[in-house]
Every structure is written in structure tokens, then in C-alpha cells.
Amino acid sequence: MSVQDEKAAVSDGIILSDAAASKVKALLEQEGREDLALRVAVQPGGCSGLRYQLFFDERSLDGDVVKDFDGVKVVTDRMSAPYLGGASIDFVDTIEKQGFTIDNPNATGSCACGDSFS
């Protein structure tokens, strides 16, 4: 893959780490449903103006951007997609922290709690 191809791939939607994909698969297996996708959205709110939302969704909305990561479907609505281009989602499981983290190159600022961005 050339540097130019790599830059295009990074800016072309969300990147889901292997750890995050494994965690999502495990959660979906617990739910016992194969029709759900991980929906990642950006909504107004939080200290910095915008807040991430991650949830399982069975809906397919007009204009959705869909990516597959080893069998895990990640869906972003068309309004959120520009805010999430190149963002990487990981799952951290340490003594200090457990949960999904989002590293977003489009965020120009964030609040101290890390839940919102601008």
C-alpha cells in the first residue's frame, strides 16, 4: 500500500482495532443477535460541544457509511461521518480503565472528562 493509499484509507471512515472488534463480537454473542451493527454517531452535547455515541443498532438509515471489520459491522450516519473520518476505536482493559476509546484526528479540543470534543 502506498503512502497516498494509506492516507486515503485513514480518512475514509472509522478504524476499529482488533481488540475493539473482539470485544464487540463478544458483546454481540452475549446478545444472541446477528442482525446488529455497532453504530458510531456524533451528537450535540457535552462540555466541548459534541459527544460520541456508540450503541448496537438494527436499523439501516439512508446515507449510512458501513464498514466491516472481520465480521463486525460498523455503521456511521451521513451527518456524523465527516466528524469521524480517520478516527480509530480501541478497547482498553487495564486496572486504571476499561472501555472503548476513540482517537479522533478531527477533534480540535476536548474536555477534561474526555467524553466530548470540538
Helices and strands as residue ranges (DSSP letters): H 3-11, E 15-16, H 18-31, E 37-44, E 50-57, E 65-69, E 72-76, H 81-84, E 88-93, E 98-103, E 116-117
